[in-house]
Amino acid sequence: MNDPGPYRPLSYFQLMEISLRELLVEKGILTNAQVEAEVENMRSRTPERGAKVVARAWTDPGFKERLLKNGTKACEELGLDVPALKLVAVENTPQTHNAIVCTLCSCYPRMLLGIPPDWYKSRNYRSRMVREPRAVLAEFGLNLSEKIQIRVHDSTADMRYIVLPMRPAGTEGWSEDRLAALVNRDSMIGVAVPKAPKD
């Protein structure tokens, strides 16, 4: 017989998840296949989705305008579902840098960025980003000129933000896929900026 290793009792939340899932299946509200499909859908949500949105905005002025006007509808144009949420895109400019936080919990645009990093959920980040954003950004290695205004956006239960970073210089004529490769999760939260690779 194979040794399954040390016994680990299920946590309260694991028990609740199993109980609720089994009850929903038993009542015919969901099937196991639907649950598995939704879990797989959640696993497929990565920052690459948000990077595609940014790259499209960099290359298509009409899409960029629509994204800044209504982020939810613009993402739906690309086949990205933003269920029951208002998505607001905020644009970085040479004069303004945007950063995102959720001071109450850890509301985050998971549909575009995947699972939030631990630091985003930490009390330290959530409180300090509002009080001293320039210092926090410097700790991430992003040292901004005092001339640049920093705007911090606080997510809510029904509204999420995504930063539209500035397109790096020297990327004229690049394809959307190549541009998307420059965009990472941190630049869409606002604690980093995309940079073109050096030749």
ROMARMAR-231600 format. One record per residue: x, y, z of N, C-alpha, C in turn. Coordinates in nm, 4 decimals, padded with zeros to 6 digits. Each point is the difference from the previous one (the first is absolute). Example, Ala and Ser with C-alpha at 12.3 -4.5 7.8 and 13.67 -1.06 7.14 Angstrom:
// residues 2
01.3190,-00.5690,00.7800,-00.0890,00.1190,00.0000,00.0900,00.1200,00.0000
-00.0350,00.1050,-00.0720,00.0820,00.1190,00.0060,-00.0770,00.1090,00.0730
//
This chain:
// residues 199
00.0831,-00.1184,00.0000,-00.0831,00.1184,00.0000,00.0876,00.1248,00.0000
-00.0393,00.0985,-00.0825,00.0759,00.1247,-00.0049,-00.0290,00.0836,00.1241
00.1047,00.0593,00.0549,-00.0161,00.0855,00.1170,-00.0489,00.1368,-00.0468
-00.1212,00.0437,00.0402,-00.0518,00.1289,-00.0458,00.0642,00.1175,00.0713
00.0900,-00.0268,00.0946,00.0634,00.1097,00.0737,-00.0782,00.0320,00.1249
00.0444,00.1035,00.0728,-00.0670,00.0335,00.1262,-00.1429,00.0489,-00.0247
-00.0877,-00.0361,00.0904,-00.1406,00.0417,-00.0088,-00.0114,00.1492,00.0269
-00.0747,00.0690,-00.0859,-00.0242,00.1420,00.0205,-00.1502,00.0228,-00.0063
-00.0617,00.0379,00.1102,-00.1447,00.0244,-00.0028,-00.0321,00.1189,-00.0888
-00.1181,-00.0033,-00.0595,-00.0429,00.1106,-00.0851,-00.0227,00.1246,00.0846
00.0304,00.1136,-00.0585,-00.0245,00.1259,00.0704,-00.1500,00.0314,-00.0049
-00.0398,00.0961,00.0787,-00.1404,00.0424,00.0028,-00.0466,00.0385,-00.1410
00.0814,00.0776,-00.0707,-00.0405,00.0474,-00.1325,-00.0020,-00.1132,-00.1029
00.0913,-00.0951,00.0115,-00.0040,-00.1158,-00.0893,-00.1277,-00.0807,00.0226
-00.0364,-00.0208,00.1279,-00.1240,-00.0724,00.0311,-00.1230,00.0739,-00.0533
-00.0011,00.1327,00.0157,-00.1122,00.0796,-00.0493,-00.0120,-00.0097,-00.1521
00.1146,00.0063,-00.0693,-00.0015,-00.0085,-00.1465,-00.0536,-00.1342,-00.0460
00.0474,-00.1076,00.0605,-00.0446,-00.1344,-00.0380,-00.1486,-00.0174,00.0287
-00.0424,00.0442,00.1167,-00.1408,-00.0141,00.0384,-00.0910,00.0779,-00.0939
00.0354,00.1243,-00.0286,-00.0829,00.0823,-00.0875,-00.0028,-00.0554,-00.1419
00.1166,-00.0407,-00.0505,00.0060,-00.0556,-00.1352,-00.0849,-00.1260,-00.0111
00.0144,-00.0903,00.0970,-00.0769,-00.1246,-00.0046,-00.1502,00.0266,00.0112
-00.0388,00.0975,00.0802,-00.1417,00.0351,00.0136,-00.0556,00.0568,-00.1312
00.0757,00.0884,-00.0644,-00.0442,00.0581,-00.1272,-00.0138,-00.1067,-00.1080
00.0928,-00.0952,-00.0019,-00.0080,-00.1090,-00.0978,-00.1185,-00.0908,00.0320
-00.0160,-00.0330,00.1282,-00.1102,-00.0879,00.0420,-00.1361,00.0610,-00.0342
-00.0139,00.1323,00.0148,-00.1269,00.0681,-00.0284,-00.0205,00.0248,-00.1498
00.0999,-00.0324,-00.0809,-00.0126,00.0182,-00.1446,00.0211,00.1430,-00.0464
00.0542,00.0850,00.0861,00.0240,00.1398,-00.0371,00.1246,00.0104,-00.0876
00.0999,-00.0819,00.0298,00.1233,-00.0076,-00.0784,00.0357,-00.1463,-00.0220
00.0866,-00.0221,-00.0987,00.0553,-00.1342,-00.0189,00.1482,00.0049,00.0346
00.0575,-00.1167,00.0260,00.1435,-00.0046,00.0262,00.0784,00.0551,-00.1185
-00.0488,-00.0262,-00.1215,00.0679,00.0490,-00.1199,-00.0002,00.1528,-00.0044
-00.1093,00.0622,00.0412,-00.0065,00.1464,00.0019,00.0965,00.0571,00.1032
00.0075,-00.0640,00.1153,00.0929,00.0455,00.1038,00.1437,-00.0110,-00.0510
00.0331,-00.1135,-00.0599,00.1362,-00.0204,-00.0519,00.0324,00.1002,-00.1093
-00.0981,00.0313,-00.0867,00.0219,00.0972,-00.1076,00.0273,00.1387,00.0569
-00.0732,00.0370,00.1056,00.0204,00.1316,00.0602,00.1349,00.0081,00.0710
00.0407,-00.1080,00.0653,00.1319,-00.0028,00.0644,00.1093,00.0152,-00.1058
-00.0157,-00.0692,-00.1119,00.0980,00.0102,-00.1082,00.0023,00.1410,-00.0575
-00.1172,00.0616,-00.0124,-00.0086,00.1379,-00.0484,00.0751,00.0945,00.0935
-00.0168,-00.0195,00.1308,00.0701,00.0857,00.0964,00.1516,-00.0187,-00.0100
00.0427,-00.1247,-00.0213,00.1442,-00.0259,-00.0112,00.0598,00.0635,-00.1257
-00.0834,00.0195,-00.1021,00.0501,00.0552,-00.1269,00.0158,00.1513,00.0056
-00.0486,00.0638,00.1044,00.0092,00.1460,00.0117,00.1405,00.0383,00.0447
00.0724,00.0617,-00.0897,00.1383,00.0388,00.0274,00.0204,00.1443,-00.0445
00.1102,00.0625,00.0413,00.0271,00.1372,-00.0433,00.0119,00.0159,-00.1513
00.0203,-00.1097,-00.0723,00.0090,00.0096,-00.1454,-00.1306,00.0535,-00.0600
-00.1127,-00.0265,00.0665,-00.1283,00.0536,-00.0476,00.0005,00.1524,00.0064
00.0403,00.0540,00.1139,00.0067,00.1449,00.0133,00.1023,00.0611,-00.0946
00.1115,-00.0696,-00.0206,00.1039,00.0498,-00.0909,-00.0535,00.0146,-00.1423
-00.0880,-00.0908,-00.0406,-00.0604,00.0107,-00.1339,-00.0880,00.1237,-00.0107
-00.0697,00.0311,00.1092,-00.0843,00.1206,00.0017,00.0884,00.1238,-00.0152
00.1093,00.0058,00.0750,00.0913,00.1139,-00.0065,00.0594,00.0130,-00.1400
00.0476,-00.1112,-00.0562,00.0612,00.0039,-00.1331,-00.1001,00.0470,-00.1057
-00.1247,-00.0421,00.0119,-00.1013,00.0465,-00.0957,-00.0203,00.1511,00.0141
-00.0042,00.0487,00.1236,-00.0172,00.1438,00.0224,00.1187,00.0795,-00.0547
00.1194,-00.0566,00.0083,00.1181,00.0679,-00.0524,-00.0021,00.0098,-00.1522
-00.0656,-00.0956,-00.0652,00.0054,-00.0047,-00.1470,-00.1285,00.0457,-00.0677
-00.1071,00.0124,00.0745,-00.1304,00.0345,-00.0575,-00.0596,00.1172,00.0781
00.0137,00.1235,-00.0524,-00.0506,00.1174,00.0731,-00.1497,-00.0070,00.0308
-00.0781,-00.0572,-00.0906,-00.1438,-00.0131,00.0244,-00.0283,-00.0909,00.1178
00.0725,-00.1132,00.0061,-00.0178,-00.0916,00.1126,00.0439,00.0667,00.1297
00.1113,00.0725,-00.0042,00.0479,00.0691,00.1198,-00.1063,00.0966,00.0524
-00.0613,00.0739,-00.0894,-00.1044,00.0942,00.0409,-00.1167,-00.0728,00.0654
-00.0387,-00.1125,-00.0596,-00.1112,-00.0781,00.0567,00.0383,-00.0622,00.1337
00.1258,-00.0432,00.0130,00.0482,-00.0591,00.1255,-00.0046,00.1019,00.1127
00.0436,00.1218,-00.0282,00.0011,00.1035,00.1028,-00.1415,00.0468,00.0338
-00.0905,-00.0120,-00.0947,-00.1393,00.0401,00.0238,-00.0765,-00.1078,00.0754
00.0191,-00.1262,-00.0390,-00.0726,-00.1108,00.0634,00.0854,-00.1264,-00.0116
00.0800,-00.0259,00.1021,00.0919,-00.1136,-00.0034,-00.0693,-00.1337,-00.0149
-00.1162,-00.0134,00.0620,-00.0732,-00.1267,-00.0065,-00.0380,-00.0324,-00.1441
-00.0633,00.0952,-00.0683,-00.0437,-00.0233,-00.1384,00.1179,-00.0210,-00.0940
00.1073,00.0765,00.0213,00.1165,-00.0144,-00.0870,00.0599,-00.1399,00.0121
00.0086,-00.0525,00.1224,00.0535,-00.1351,00.0189,-00.0913,-00.1043,-00.0641
-00.1292,00.0225,00.0076,-00.0934,-00.0933,-00.0623,00.0191,-00.0052,-00.1510
00.0449,00.1113,-00.0597,00.0313,-00.0004,-00.1437,00.1064,-00.1036,-00.0328
00.0903,-00.0225,00.0951,00.1098,-00.0949,-00.0205,-00.0351,-00.1396,00.0483
-00.1272,-00.0200,00.0366,-00.0433,-00.1310,00.0464,00.0349,-00.0274,00.1449
00.0321,00.1057,00.0754,00.0345,-00.0156,00.1417,-00.1206,00.0372,00.0845
-00.0492,-00.0939,00.0753,-00.1188,00.0211,00.0816,00.0367,00.0703,00.1294
-00.0700,00.1087,00.0293,00.0184,00.0734,00.1255,-00.1345,-00.0031,00.0714
-00.0326,-00.1124,00.0645,-00.1354,-00.0208,00.0515,-00.0388,00.0928,00.1135
-00.1113,00.0697,-00.0188,-00.0646,00.0805,00.1054,00.0932,00.0996,00.0669
00.0994,00.0475,-00.0728,00.0939,00.0961,00.0571,00.0172,00.1184,-00.0925
00.0304,00.1129,00.0592,00.0401,00.1165,-00.0775,00.1523,00.0017,-00.0016
00.0576,-00.0091,-00.1190,00.1451,00.0057,-00.0135,00.0378,00.1396,-00.0479
00.0882,00.0647,00.0742,00.0445,00.1343,-00.0340,00.1483,-00.0064,-00.0366
00.0316,00.0468,-00.1209,00.1397,00.0079,-00.0428,00.0488,00.1423,00.0238
00.1153,00.0132,00.0642,00.0595,00.1309,00.0280,00.1338,00.0072,-00.0732
00.0205,00.1110,-00.0704,00.1145,00.0114,-00.0896,00.1159,00.0761,00.0627
00.1186,-00.0593,-00.0061,00.1209,00.0712,00.0396,00.0386,00.0966,-00.1111
00.0508,00.1153,00.0391,00.0482,00.1009,-00.0941,00.1347,00.0501,00.0514
00.0694,00.0833,-00.0774,00.1258,00.0551,00.0516,-00.0185,00.0832,00.1272
-00.1217,00.0488,00.0235,-00.0268,00.0822,00.1178,-00.0617,-00.0770,00.1168
-00.0628,-00.1157,-00.0286,-00.0768,-00.0713,00.1025,00.0312,-00.1488,-00.0013
00.0202,-00.0545,00.1183,00.0187,-00.1450,00.0157,-00.1112,-00.0528,00.0901
-00.0615,-00.1091,-00.0399,-00.1107,-00.0605,00.0741,00.0444,-00.1291,00.0677
-00.0568,-00.0254,00.1169,00.0244,-00.1252,00.0724,-00.1321,-00.0467,00.0597
-00.0119,-00.1306,00.0176,-00.1246,-00.0605,00.0471,00.0216,-00.0654,00.1356
-00.1028,00.0092,00.0819,00.0012,-00.0627,00.1310,-00.1447,-00.0351,00.0341
-00.0183,-00.0863,00.0973,-00.1322,-00.0228,00.0588,00.0201,00.0083,00.1502
-00.0413,00.1125,00.0582,00.0300,00.0229,00.1414,-00.0822,-00.0879,00.0935
-00.1187,-00.0437,-00.0431,-00.0857,-00.0785,00.0884,00.0346,-00.1482,00.0005
00.0340,-00.0534,-00.1149,00.0329,-00.1436,-00.0057,00.1053,-00.0209,-00.1082
-00.0365,-00.0649,-00.1082,00.0966,-00.0194,-00.1091,-00.0731,-00.0107,-00.1331
-00.1018,00.0850,-00.0214,-00.0700,00.0012,-00.1289,00.1019,00.0273,-00.1105
-00.0113,-00.0735,-00.1074,00.1082,-00.0069,-00.0989,-00.0609,-00.0482,-00.1312
00.0447,00.0496,-00.1150,-00.0577,-00.0452,-00.1272,00.0505,-00.1391,-00.0410
-00.0440,-00.1020,00.0738,00.0475,-00.1366,-00.0232,-00.0255,-00.0476,-00.1419
-00.1111,00.0473,-00.0596,-00.0328,-00.0460,-00.1343,00.1063,00.0410,-00.1013
00.0786,00.1029,00.0311,00.1051,00.0469,-00.0901,00.1406,-00.0267,00.0518
00.0160,-00.0095,00.1314,00.1346,-00.0130,00.0564,00.0252,-00.1305,00.0739
-00.1023,-00.0832,00.0137,00.0185,-00.1261,00.0705,-00.0051,00.0189,00.1507
00.0683,-00.0864,00.0707,-00.0015,00.0024,00.1467,00.0872,00.1155,00.0490
-00.0496,00.0789,00.0958,00.0810,00.1119,00.0493,00.1225,-00.0482,00.0768
00.1088,00.0758,-00.0087,00.1187,-00.0373,00.0775,-00.0250,00.0222,00.1490
00.0742,-00.0716,00.0827,-00.0174,00.0119,00.1451,00.0215,00.1425,00.0486
00.0972,00.0698,-00.0570,00.0275,00.1358,00.0475,-00.1186,00.0925,-00.0252
-00.0767,-00.0222,-00.1074,-00.1154,00.0850,-00.0293,-00.1057,-00.0127,00.1096
-00.0111,-00.1200,00.0571,-00.0995,-00.0260,00.1045,00.0485,00.0390,00.1391
00.1270,00.0316,00.0131,00.0562,00.0265,00.1326,-00.0503,00.1330,00.0564
-00.0156,00.0033,00.1305,-00.0419,00.1231,00.0673,00.1024,00.1115,-00.0225
00.1268,-00.0364,-00.0048,00.1068,00.0968,-00.0200,-00.0201,00.0757,-00.1322
-00.0175,-00.0733,-00.1096,-00.0210,00.0647,-00.1303,-00.1299,00.0802,-00.0009
-00.1063,-00.0599,00.0507,-00.1326,00.0623,-00.0066,-00.0051,00.1322,00.0758
00.0713,00.0107,00.1078,-00.0029,00.1252,00.0767,00.1049,00.0993,-00.0489
00.1187,-00.0473,-00.0269,00.1072,00.0923,-00.0364,-00.0142,00.0574,-00.1395
-00.0578,-00.0754,-00.0938,-00.0134,00.0519,-00.1366,-00.0862,00.1257,-00.0022
-00.0950,00.0079,00.0895,-00.0864,00.1180,00.0066,00.0728,00.1164,00.0681
00.0740,-00.0288,00.1071,00.0645,00.1057,00.0787,00.1301,00.0510,-00.0610
00.0797,-00.0936,-00.0537,00.1319,00.0382,-00.0513,00.0325,-00.0760,-00.1289
-00.0777,00.0262,-00.1059,00.0180,-00.0774,-00.1228,00.1380,00.0122,-00.0622
00.0592,00.1174,00.0071,00.1324,00.0182,-00.0619,00.1050,-00.0884,00.0671
-00.0081,-00.0105,00.1319,00.0945,-00.0845,00.0739,-00.0223,-00.1473,-00.0325
-00.1271,-00.0412,-00.0085,-00.0299,-00.1401,-00.0316,00.0490,-00.0342,-00.1409
-00.0253,00.0885,-00.0952,00.0453,-00.0255,-00.1369,00.1518,-00.0085,-00.0064
00.0676,00.0826,00.0772,00.1467,-00.0055,00.0035,00.0480,-00.1361,00.0515
-00.0725,-00.0571,00.0951,00.0360,-00.1322,00.0515,-00.0165,-00.1082,-00.1070
-00.0880,00.0247,-00.0959,-00.0142,-00.0917,-00.1139,00.1037,00.0281,-00.1082
00.0826,00.1027,00.0217,00.1014,00.0351,-00.0992,-00.0475,00.1034,-00.1003
-00.1152,00.0606,00.0253,-00.0554,00.0994,-00.0915,00.0155,00.1376,00.0645
00.1033,00.0708,-00.0395,00.0283,00.1329,00.0545,-00.0499,00.1049,-00.0989
-00.1070,00.0676,00.0367,-00.0624,00.0982,-00.0875,00.0439,00.1409,00.0382
00.0109,00.0837,-00.1010,00.0332,00.1406,00.0227,-00.1068,00.0646,00.0872
00.0429,00.0946,00.0809,-00.0949,00.0746,00.0838,-00.0993,00.0782,-00.0859
00.0340,00.0230,-00.1253,-00.0891,00.0740,-00.0909,-00.1185,-00.0853,-00.0449
00.0116,-00.1319,00.0151,-00.1076,-00.0904,-00.0426,-00.0998,-00.0177,00.1137
-00.1258,00.0269,-00.0302,-00.1060,-00.0182,00.0996,-00.0347,-00.1486,00.0097
-00.0164,-00.0501,00.1212,-00.0392,-00.1393,00.0200,-00.1454,-00.0029,00.0452
-00.0807,-00.0767,-00.0731,-00.1403,-00.0182,00.0372,-00.0203,-00.1451,00.0418
-00.0551,-00.0173,00.1184,-00.0260,-00.1341,00.0518,-00.1496,-00.0256,-00.0080
-00.0367,-00.1118,-00.0621,-00.1410,-00.0361,-00.0209,-00.0351,-00.1176,00.0895
-00.1078,00.0138,00.0757,-00.0425,-00.1001,00.0975,-00.1140,-00.0843,-00.0587
00.0259,-00.1272,-00.0235,-00.1018,-00.0894,-00.0543,-00.1109,-00.0240,00.1014
-00.1162,-00.0387,-00.0510,-00.1135,-00.0319,00.0871,-00.0568,-00.1358,-00.0404
-00.1015,-00.0427,00.0722,-00.0597,-00.1310,-00.0261,-00.0568,-00.0108,-00.1408
-00.0458,00.1118,-00.0568,-00.0613,-00.0072,-00.1333,00.0750,00.0809,-00.1053
00.1189,00.0505,00.0337,00.0782,00.0755,-00.0966,00.1473,-00.0365,00.0115
00.0615,-00.0275,-00.1134,00.1419,-00.0337,-00.0050,00.0715,00.0988,-00.0923
00.1292,00.0176,00.0241,00.0821,00.0879,-00.0822,00.1091,-00.0811,-00.0687
00.0419,00.0511,-00.1156,00.1197,-00.0502,-00.0661,00.0751,00.1219,-00.0521
00.1313,00.0000,00.0176,00.0823,00.1099,-00.0485,00.0350,-00.0259,-00.1462
-00.0193,00.1033,-00.0823,00.0476,-00.0027,-00.1384,00.1348,00.0714,00.0002
00.1100,-00.0755,00.0037,00.1316,00.0637,00.0083,00.0357,00.0699,-00.1316
00.1000,00.0849,00.0072,00.0469,00.0659,-00.1223,00.0775,-00.1000,-00.0857
-00.0174,00.0126,-00.1289,00.0722,-00.0866,-00.0938,00.1474,00.0405,-00.0019
00.0888,-00.0959,00.0148,00.1429,00.0345,-00.0004,00.0441,00.0583,-00.1338
00.0918,00.0955,00.0071,00.0563,00.0569,-00.1220,00.0776,-00.1074,-00.0761
00.0060,00.0139,-00.1302,00.0760,-00.0943,-00.0825,-00.0767,-00.1244,-00.0376
-00.1323,-00.0008,00.0239,-00.0794,-00.1196,-00.0330,-00.0948,00.0265,-00.1181
00.0253,00.1065,-00.0718,-00.0840,00.0308,-00.1153,00.0072,-00.1144,-00.1014
-00.1150,-00.0368,-00.0550,-00.0056,-00.1061,-00.1003,-00.0010,-00.1406,00.0571
00.0058,-00.0144,00.1311,-00.0022,-00.1335,00.0604,-00.1397,-00.0591,-00.0102
-00.0074,-00.1319,-00.0074,-00.1292,-00.0697,-00.0007,-00.0609,00.0027,00.1397
-00.1302,-00.0255,00.0055,-00.0669,-00.0053,00.1311,00.0618,-00.1073,00.0887
00.0311,-00.1155,-00.0566,00.0574,-00.1083,00.0804,00.1349,00.0405,00.0591
00.0804,00.0672,-00.0801,00.1318,00.0422,00.0482,-00.0145,00.1069,00.1081
-00.0947,00.0905,-00.0196,-00.0243,00.1030,00.1005,-00.0534,-00.0616,00.1294
-00.0917,-00.0948,-00.0130,-00.0595,-00.0634,00.1184,00.1067,-00.0666,00.0860
00.1068,-00.0488,-00.0621,00.1071,-00.0660,00.0750,00.0752,00.0974,00.0912
-00.0144,00.1309,-00.0251,00.0657,00.1002,00.0848,-00.0805,00.0318,00.1253
-00.1277,-00.0383,-00.0005,-00.0921,00.0402,00.1065,-00.0110,-00.1115,00.1031
00.0258,00.0322,00.1254,-00.0155,-00.1011,00.1043,-00.1054,00.0436,00.1016
-00.0308,-00.0883,00.0901,-00.1016,00.0259,00.1021,00.0280,00.1284,00.0773
00.1245,00.0183,00.0425,00.0321,00.1148,00.0836,-00.0210,00.1324,-00.0722
00.0228,00.0026,-00.1302,-00.0205,00.1251,-00.0736,-00.1478,00.0320,-00.0147
-00.0876,-00.1022,00.0084,-00.1449,00.0240,-00.0086,-00.0601,00.0295,00.1368
00.0788,-00.0219,00.1068,-00.0385,00.0424,00.1348,00.0555,00.1401,00.0255
00.1120,00.0313,-00.0667,00.0592,00.1319,00.0129,00.1218,00.0066,00.0885
00.0574,-00.1153,00.0357,00.1212,00.0012,00.0814,00.1251,-00.0211,-00.0852
-00.0182,-00.0030,-00.1314,00.1100,-00.0138,-00.0942,-00.0420,00.0648,-00.1311
00.0932,00.0141,-00.0922,-00.0319,00.0507,-00.1331,00.0653,-00.0931,-00.1029
-00.0662,-00.0183,-00.1148,00.0621,-00.0842,-00.1035,00.1215,00.0674,-00.0599
00.0963,-00.0813,-00.0354,00.1215,00.0524,-00.0632,00.0325,-00.0823,-00.1229
00.0405,00.0693,-00.1063,00.0414,-00.0711,-00.1203,00.1355,-00.0627,00.0260
00.0229,-00.1203,-00.0529,00.1309,-00.0627,00.0208,00.1096,00.0799,-00.0688
00.1171,00.0031,00.0610,00.1126,00.0712,-00.0619,00.0622,-00.0877,-00.1055
00.0404,00.0642,-00.1093,00.0629,-00.0756,-00.1111,00.1336,-00.0562,00.0428
//
